[in-house]
Amino acid sequence: MNLALKSLAFLAAALFLAGCDPRSDLDEKPVDLGAFKLGHNLVVARKPSVGPGSMKVTEAEWQAAIEGAVDDRFGRYEGDRLYHLGMSVDGYFLTSLDAGVPLVPSLKSILLMTVTLWDDQLGRKLNEEAHEISVISAFNGAGAFPTKERLLEILSAQAAKQIETWLEENPDWFQPPYE
C-alpha cells in the first residue's frame, strides 16, 4: 500500500472515530435534567470479569477514567439538588493488538457497568435495581491502534453519555415533588 493510500486510510479512520466521539456535544447546552447537580461520583472495579486476551486495567485506572468522563459530562449541570452516582465496573474486554495477531477489520472493546442514582435530600437511591450499561466500541483496524489510555477514555465517555440518556429517560427524578 503506497503512502498516499495509507494516509487516506488513516484520515478516514480518524474522522470516523472523531464523528463517534461521545464528548463532541460537551460544548453544547446539556439535556434538561431539571434540578440535577452532581454530588458524589463514585466508581468501584473490585473484581470485574475480564475477557480472555484483554489488556489488564487496574481499579485506579477505571476510577480515574470513568470519574473523569462523568465529571466532564455532569459537571455542566447547575441544578439546586444534589444527586450521587455510584458505578461498578462489572466486566470488560480491552482489545489488545499483539505483534503476532493479524489485523482484523473490526476489533471491539467492551465495558459492562451497573449504575445507581442517589437523591441526597431524600437520602435514598432512586432506582430500585442497578441500571446496566453496556458499551461496545469498535476500532476499524485502519491507522494507528489506540493506546490503552485512549480505549479507556473512549469507553468511559460512551458510558457517561449512556448514563445521561438514562437519566433523561427518568425526568420525574429531577422535577418536584421528587417522590
Backbone bond lengths (Angstrom), bond angles and torsions (degrees), N, CA, C in turn:
res aa  C-N    CA-C-N  psi(-1)  N-CA   C-N-CA  omega(-1)  CA-C   N-CA-C  phi
1 M - - - 1.461 - - 1.529 107.17 -
2 N 1.340 116.84 128.15 1.460 118.78 -178.34 1.526 111.22 -75.64
3 L 1.329 115.59 167.22 1.459 122.13 -174.62 1.533 112.10 -61.41
4 A 1.318 117.98 -40.61 1.470 121.13 -179.89 1.522 111.01 -62.99
5 L 1.333 116.64 -41.91 1.462 120.65 179.92 1.529 110.74 -67.77
6 K 1.347 116.61 -40.21 1.466 120.44 176.77 1.525 110.52 -62.69
7 S 1.326 116.74 -42.86 1.470 120.76 179.27 1.523 110.99 -62.88
8 L 1.321 116.48 -41.21 1.458 120.92 178.74 1.529 110.90 -64.45
9 A 1.338 116.60 -42.23 1.467 120.46 178.54 1.522 110.42 -63.38
10 F 1.327 117.34 -42.05 1.467 121.04 178.89 1.521 110.79 -64.00
11 L 1.345 116.73 -44.48 1.457 120.59 178.86 1.526 111.36 -61.54
12 A 1.321 117.44 -42.70 1.466 121.13 178.36 1.524 110.61 -61.72
13 A 1.338 116.67 -42.72 1.463 120.54 179.01 1.519 110.82 -64.47
14 A 1.332 116.61 -43.03 1.464 120.27 179.87 1.523 111.04 -63.42
15 L 1.338 117.04 -42.04 1.460 120.04 178.28 1.525 111.36 -65.47
16 F 1.342 116.88 -39.63 1.459 120.83 177.75 1.523 110.44 -61.01
17 L 1.326 116.63 -48.51 1.467 120.48 -179.30 1.518 111.07 -65.96
18 A 1.333 117.66 -38.36 1.465 120.44 178.72 1.527 110.40 -65.36
19 G 1.346 116.67 -38.40 1.456 120.51 179.35 1.511 112.54 -66.96
20 C 1.322 116.78 -24.17 1.457 121.35 -179.35 1.522 112.41 -96.20
21 D 1.321 116.55 5.96 1.459 120.51 -175.89 1.523 109.58 -68.24
22 P 1.337 117.71 115.65 1.457 120.11 -178.78 1.524 112.71 -70.05
23 R 1.324 117.74 -6.10 1.460 120.64 178.36 1.523 111.55 -92.83
24 S 1.325 117.74 -1.77 1.461 121.02 -174.46 1.525 112.32 -63.75
25 D 1.321 118.67 -18.42 1.466 121.11 -178.68 1.530 113.17 -99.16
26 L 1.324 118.29 6.00 1.462 120.26 -174.93 1.525 113.59 -68.28
27 D 1.324 117.96 -20.57 1.464 120.92 177.33 1.523 111.85 -85.32
28 E 1.319 116.68 -9.58 1.455 121.55 179.59 1.528 110.12 -87.63
29 K 1.323 115.38 166.67 1.461 120.32 175.85 1.530 108.42 -63.63
30 P 1.339 117.57 131.76 1.472 119.12 -178.55 1.526 111.76 -69.60
31 V 1.333 115.22 160.31 1.459 119.81 175.70 1.532 108.58 -60.93
32 D 1.320 117.23 158.47 1.464 121.21 -177.04 1.524 110.56 -78.27
33 L 1.322 115.42 114.28 1.465 120.82 174.11 1.526 110.42 -118.86
34 G 1.328 116.78 31.01 1.453 121.93 173.95 1.514 113.54 52.32
35 A 1.327 116.40 -119.71 1.459 122.97 -173.94 1.522 113.98 -82.09
36 F 1.327 117.91 4.10 1.473 121.28 -173.47 1.520 113.60 -60.83
37 K 1.318 114.89 130.17 1.460 123.43 168.44 1.521 106.27 -141.35
38 L 1.334 116.69 128.71 1.460 120.93 -177.18 1.515 111.36 -68.45
39 G 1.321 114.82 124.99 1.457 121.41 173.54 1.516 108.46 -97.35
40 H 1.325 116.14 -109.51 1.463 120.12 178.14 1.524 110.35 -77.08
41 N 1.316 114.28 148.08 1.454 123.58 -178.64 1.531 104.68 -134.63
42 L 1.318 116.36 91.60 1.463 120.52 -171.52 1.525 111.54 -114.13
43 V 1.323 115.76 132.03 1.461 122.18 179.47 1.525 108.64 -125.63
44 V 1.339 115.42 132.65 1.463 120.90 171.65 1.525 108.07 -122.47
45 A 1.315 114.18 147.61 1.471 120.88 177.05 1.521 106.41 -147.09
46 R 1.335 114.85 59.81 1.468 119.69 -172.26 1.515 113.74 -70.48
47 K 1.314 117.58 -49.71 1.459 120.64 -178.54 1.524 110.88 -144.82
48 P 1.341 115.87 63.20 1.465 117.24 179.97 1.524 111.08 -70.85
49 S 1.317 115.73 152.77 1.458 120.82 170.96 1.524 106.99 -71.95
50 V 1.321 116.05 136.77 1.457 120.97 -178.20 1.519 108.24 -121.04
51 G 1.333 115.90 125.28 1.458 120.86 -180.00 1.520 111.56 -65.02
52 P 1.327 116.97 149.69 1.465 120.52 -178.95 1.530 111.47 -63.18
53 G 1.324 115.62 133.51 1.458 121.10 179.52 1.517 114.18 83.33
54 S 1.326 116.90 2.83 1.458 121.06 -179.61 1.527 110.87 -73.03
55 M 1.332 115.43 149.98 1.456 119.44 167.70 1.524 107.16 -65.67
56 K 1.294 117.55 145.05 1.462 121.71 178.57 1.527 110.22 -83.23
57 V 1.346 115.60 140.87 1.457 122.05 179.10 1.523 107.28 -130.62
58 T 1.324 116.86 130.15 1.458 120.73 179.79 1.527 110.66 -79.59
59 E 1.315 115.93 163.07 1.461 120.00 176.39 1.532 110.39 -60.23
60 A 1.325 117.20 -40.46 1.467 120.83 179.25 1.530 111.62 -62.58
61 E 1.333 117.23 -37.52 1.469 120.26 178.06 1.522 110.76 -66.45
62 W 1.353 117.15 -43.54 1.466 119.65 177.49 1.524 110.23 -63.41
63 Q 1.325 116.98 -44.46 1.463 120.02 -179.66 1.518 111.12 -58.04
64 A 1.322 117.24 -48.58 1.463 120.62 -178.28 1.531 111.03 -62.11
65 A 1.321 117.05 -45.12 1.464 120.51 -177.08 1.527 112.07 -67.07
66 I 1.327 117.36 -49.45 1.467 120.32 -175.92 1.524 111.21 -72.53
67 E 1.326 117.53 -44.41 1.466 119.37 178.74 1.528 110.60 -60.98
68 G 1.336 116.99 -37.97 1.462 120.21 177.26 1.522 112.09 -64.11
69 A 1.328 116.58 -44.49 1.471 120.71 179.87 1.527 110.98 -65.98
70 V 1.325 117.33 -39.70 1.473 121.27 178.74 1.528 109.60 -67.44
71 D 1.336 117.83 -42.12 1.471 120.26 176.59 1.523 111.08 -60.41
72 D 1.341 116.69 -43.68 1.464 120.43 179.84 1.525 111.10 -60.42
73 R 1.333 116.72 -44.17 1.463 120.60 -175.73 1.519 111.93 -77.66
74 F 1.322 118.23 -44.78 1.470 120.30 -171.68 1.525 114.00 -97.08
75 G 1.318 117.17 -10.39 1.456 119.96 175.36 1.526 112.16 -67.62
76 R 1.314 117.33 -13.15 1.468 122.97 178.72 1.522 112.42 -76.90
77 Y 1.313 117.60 -16.37 1.468 121.28 -175.82 1.522 109.99 -85.50
78 E 1.332 115.43 133.04 1.461 120.51 -174.59 1.519 112.03 -122.80
79 G 1.329 116.23 37.57 1.457 119.67 178.67 1.520 111.48 -66.19
80 D 1.326 116.00 -178.79 1.459 120.06 -177.07 1.528 112.82 -111.16
81 R 1.329 116.45 17.61 1.459 120.69 -177.89 1.527 108.38 -137.09
82 L 1.332 116.34 129.36 1.464 120.69 -177.46 1.524 112.41 -82.51
83 Y 1.326 114.01 135.04 1.461 122.85 174.70 1.519 107.18 -128.63
84 H 1.316 116.02 140.66 1.458 121.64 -177.21 1.529 109.69 -113.75
85 L 1.331 116.05 138.40 1.458 121.69 176.82 1.514 109.32 -108.29
86 G 1.329 115.50 125.91 1.457 122.20 173.17 1.515 107.59 -112.87
87 M 1.328 116.56 124.15 1.463 120.82 -174.37 1.522 110.16 -128.42
88 S 1.322 115.38 142.48 1.457 121.65 178.76 1.521 109.33 -126.35
89 V 1.326 116.13 127.69 1.463 120.48 173.19 1.525 106.05 -81.79
90 D 1.326 115.55 113.46 1.464 120.60 -176.35 1.520 113.01 -95.72
91 G 1.323 116.23 -24.77 1.458 120.07 179.70 1.506 110.56 -170.72
92 Y 1.324 114.84 158.74 1.458 118.91 177.03 1.522 110.86 -161.63
93 F 1.313 112.90 160.78 1.455 121.97 169.97 1.509 106.16 -143.75
94 L 1.322 117.45 115.17 1.449 122.24 175.91 1.513 108.07 -104.49
95 T 1.319 115.10 116.51 1.450 121.32 -179.56 1.513 110.25 -54.01
96 S 1.307 114.96 132.75 1.457 121.26 176.91 1.517 107.68 -118.68
97 L 1.306 116.09 134.46 1.457 119.81 -179.82 1.527 108.15 -111.08
98 D 1.329 115.84 89.55 1.454 120.87 178.28 1.513 109.65 -76.85
99 A 1.314 115.13 156.03 1.469 120.66 -176.53 1.528 112.59 -57.20
100 G 1.319 118.88 -32.77 1.453 120.88 -176.33 1.513 114.90 -88.30
101 V 1.323 118.61 -2.03 1.459 121.58 -177.04 1.521 109.60 -92.07
102 P 1.323 118.74 127.75 1.469 119.72 178.92 1.531 110.45 -69.00
103 L 1.299 116.16 149.22 1.455 121.73 179.64 1.523 109.27 -71.16
104 V 1.316 116.67 124.94 1.460 121.43 179.80 1.520 108.94 -105.13
105 P 1.325 117.91 158.79 1.465 120.34 -175.20 1.530 113.98 -59.91
106 S 1.320 119.12 -34.62 1.451 120.10 -177.26 1.521 110.39 -146.64
107 L 1.320 115.92 114.90 1.453 122.03 176.37 1.522 107.05 -104.20
108 K 1.316 116.84 139.41 1.453 119.99 -176.41 1.516 110.90 -120.27
109 S 1.337 114.89 143.66 1.450 122.02 170.19 1.522 106.57 -115.22
110 I 1.325 116.46 147.44 1.466 121.22 -172.51 1.523 109.82 -132.72
111 L 1.333 116.00 141.55 1.461 122.78 173.87 1.522 107.72 -132.37
112 L 1.325 116.81 126.22 1.459 123.07 176.44 1.526 107.82 -114.87
113 M 1.325 116.22 126.36 1.467 121.41 -177.48 1.522 110.67 -137.33
114 T 1.308 115.27 159.96 1.457 121.36 166.74 1.527 107.55 -122.62
115 V 1.341 115.33 146.95 1.460 121.64 -174.27 1.519 109.69 -131.79
116 T 1.319 115.26 139.22 1.459 122.32 174.34 1.518 108.06 -125.98
117 L 1.337 116.37 138.13 1.455 122.16 178.53 1.525 109.32 -111.37
118 W 1.323 115.89 128.56 1.457 122.54 179.85 1.524 109.98 -112.44
119 D 1.329 116.17 137.48 1.459 122.31 173.11 1.524 106.62 -95.54
120 D 1.321 117.29 117.87 1.460 121.68 -175.77 1.530 111.79 -63.44
121 Q 1.312 116.65 -44.34 1.464 120.53 -176.73 1.529 112.08 -67.34
122 L 1.322 116.76 -40.79 1.465 120.17 178.64 1.532 111.62 -77.66
123 G 1.316 116.47 -20.87 1.461 120.84 179.40 1.521 113.62 69.15
124 R 1.331 116.70 32.63 1.470 119.91 -179.62 1.523 110.29 -152.55
125 K 1.338 112.98 162.37 1.465 116.51 177.15 1.521 109.35 -79.85
126 L 1.317 115.18 151.25 1.460 120.96 -176.13 1.521 113.07 -95.09
127 N 1.317 117.73 -26.46 1.467 120.08 176.99 1.522 108.35 -103.89
128 E 1.336 115.73 121.53 1.460 120.18 -176.96 1.515 112.26 -61.83
129 E 1.323 117.10 -42.73 1.461 121.65 176.42 1.513 108.28 -109.46
130 A 1.312 116.02 142.68 1.465 119.78 179.03 1.528 109.87 -58.61
131 H 1.315 115.31 138.59 1.463 121.75 179.72 1.523 108.71 -82.99
132 E 1.325 116.20 132.61 1.462 120.88 -177.78 1.525 110.66 -93.76
133 I 1.314 114.97 133.76 1.467 122.91 177.31 1.526 107.27 -117.70
134 S 1.315 116.37 131.61 1.470 121.88 175.26 1.523 107.83 -126.64
135 V 1.311 115.70 119.07 1.455 121.20 179.39 1.518 108.26 -114.40
136 I 1.312 116.50 127.38 1.458 121.88 174.75 1.513 106.40 -123.87
137 S 1.313 115.88 118.92 1.456 121.15 -178.16 1.515 108.89 -116.70
138 A 1.307 116.20 122.77 1.468 121.02 -177.87 1.517 110.24 -97.22
139 F 1.308 115.10 140.41 1.457 122.80 170.92 1.505 105.65 -112.96
140 N 1.321 117.07 124.04 1.462 119.43 -169.96 1.524 115.21 -81.29
141 G 1.332 118.52 1.89 1.458 119.87 173.62 1.505 115.30 86.56
142 A 1.319 119.87 -6.02 1.463 121.44 178.63 1.526 109.07 -95.50
143 G 1.293 116.98 143.72 1.456 120.83 176.31 1.515 112.66 78.63
144 A 1.316 115.08 -164.65 1.462 121.74 -177.67 1.521 109.99 -71.94
145 F 1.325 115.96 136.62 1.458 120.51 178.72 1.525 109.33 -73.60
146 P 1.340 118.96 135.27 1.462 120.69 -178.55 1.534 111.80 -65.08
147 T 1.313 115.13 147.49 1.457 120.97 178.10 1.527 109.92 -73.34
148 K 1.302 116.00 167.94 1.464 121.40 176.11 1.531 109.96 -56.98
149 E 1.322 116.93 -43.73 1.459 121.31 -179.57 1.523 111.29 -61.68
150 R 1.334 116.24 -41.12 1.465 120.34 179.54 1.527 111.10 -67.70
151 L 1.337 117.02 -39.97 1.463 120.04 176.72 1.527 110.65 -62.14
152 L 1.331 118.16 -42.71 1.467 121.61 177.12 1.524 110.63 -61.38
153 E 1.318 116.15 -42.56 1.459 121.39 179.67 1.534 111.17 -61.63
154 I 1.321 116.42 -45.55 1.467 121.25 -179.30 1.530 110.89 -64.46
155 L 1.335 116.69 -50.11 1.466 120.23 -179.24 1.525 111.40 -61.54
156 S 1.327 117.36 -42.26 1.468 121.51 -178.63 1.520 111.38 -66.21
157 A 1.330 117.12 -41.37 1.463 120.33 178.78 1.526 110.76 -65.38
158 Q 1.345 117.09 -39.18 1.464 120.16 177.92 1.528 110.58 -66.98
159 A 1.329 117.11 -37.66 1.471 120.17 177.73 1.526 110.40 -64.58
160 A 1.330 117.41 -43.99 1.471 120.91 179.21 1.530 110.60 -61.11
161 K 1.322 116.57 -40.03 1.474 120.63 177.97 1.529 110.47 -64.10
162 Q 1.346 117.28 -41.22 1.470 120.04 177.62 1.523 111.14 -64.58
163 I 1.320 117.55 -36.94 1.469 120.71 177.63 1.523 109.49 -63.93
164 E 1.328 117.22 -42.89 1.462 120.88 178.65 1.529 110.68 -60.66
165 T 1.323 117.25 -42.82 1.466 121.68 178.25 1.524 110.20 -61.49
166 W 1.334 117.73 -43.20 1.461 122.36 178.28 1.530 110.63 -61.46
167 L 1.321 117.69 -44.08 1.467 120.43 179.11 1.523 110.67 -65.01
168 E 1.329 116.23 -38.94 1.465 120.69 178.23 1.529 111.16 -62.53
169 E 1.322 117.09 -30.79 1.468 121.74 179.12 1.528 112.48 -76.20
170 N 1.327 117.97 -6.08 1.469 123.04 -179.31 1.527 110.70 -126.57
171 P 1.333 117.88 61.60 1.467 120.98 -173.62 1.527 114.00 -64.82
172 D 1.329 118.32 -23.43 1.461 120.31 -178.88 1.527 112.18 -62.12
173 W 1.320 117.61 -24.27 1.458 120.63 179.39 1.531 111.94 -66.77
174 F 1.335 117.30 -21.64 1.459 120.58 -171.35 1.515 114.74 -116.97
175 Q 1.343 116.04 9.25 1.456 121.02 -179.78 1.526 108.46 -123.76
176 P 1.352 117.84 144.78 1.461 118.98 176.68 1.528 110.12 -57.01
177 P 1.290 121.02 145.57 1.462 129.79 9.18 1.531 114.05 -88.97
178 Y 1.327 120.22 11.20 1.466 124.99 173.93 1.527 114.21 66.31
179 E 1.273 120.43 -5.20 1.467 122.28 -179.19 1.502 107.57 -91.97
